[in-house]
Amino acid sequence: MEQVATAAGVTRQTVYAHYPSRPLLVAAVIDRITAEAVAALDAAGLDSGTVTEALLRWLDVTWRLFDRYPLLLHPSVTAIEQADSDRQHAAVNERLERLIRRGQATGEFDDTLSPAWLVSATIGLGHAAGGEVAAGRMTTAQTAAALRHSILRLYGAREP
């Protein structure tokens, strides 16, 4: 909280006046990042082009934000309550599920796996990718390429 106050140019008491606890501050930051993600996804034209191309745009947008905000890898964020995590991911996940359903309807994606499973697996792979970068085992570029390849295989989609 002291570092946040210093960066914002205010006292720690001012930060606590707006966010009485660290978890509330982290939740507010995640909500703001989520709003940025939703705006970026909406601007990415997910309803145009092939569904596979739209999926790759979805991955690019979310990965760029994940890479831009290393806070998302911090244990205070990854250890939040499941209900809070579900709420914070909902708008992003809805856009992904819509893509999956469209891809399954057009035959671009394997329809033997449920959209809910594919959303969950995509989020899990995204977190694993972030963990590889955070651990220094892969570069951001290597991880982004591996994530794209893995997701396409998971969905049964061909590289465009």
Steps between C-alpha positions, in 0.01 A plus 500: 500500500795729572636446148159574347471819705850611401436430131171691516655790687266468797525380857438142598198620699350640179535164331337328798216755492410379151603135540479381863700184425757370258259240353249776423769704328612199295138425405454860381816477289385169347159651425672787318722260300192295414322811370806576286499141371132515408548830314801358313314181411200697375734710285670187361211412270435154638191463282690552174717265296525132568435380852858371521635844408268656760623251761858596425406867540337413834821327609718790382292758687486303824868404485608861444304604810636207698851599394435868573375434854739264681279553806276233349769244587533614861383248765258758643314491170525130421380410851176701491170333581351298213177704503698823465714350225192379312340845526815674383552263206131487395498768229822372342387137524162581345673633191717190478205265547310683225800447268517132593131443433528677164809296411328176591193597298710577192710186539826691556525369857456149638147472634564195720629715786262730684547875468525526881789251499679685220462833684639344819786331316584823316516695826712224656743501209518879515594487867756227431648716224526794738669276754765400246579863427502591870738211573732610219476167319357654183497844344175683444523438125573127545213465742255689279586273206471185714168616641355571154616162370368315807160669490455429129579132563267488800217645293574274202556806281744543213760775487359773270 
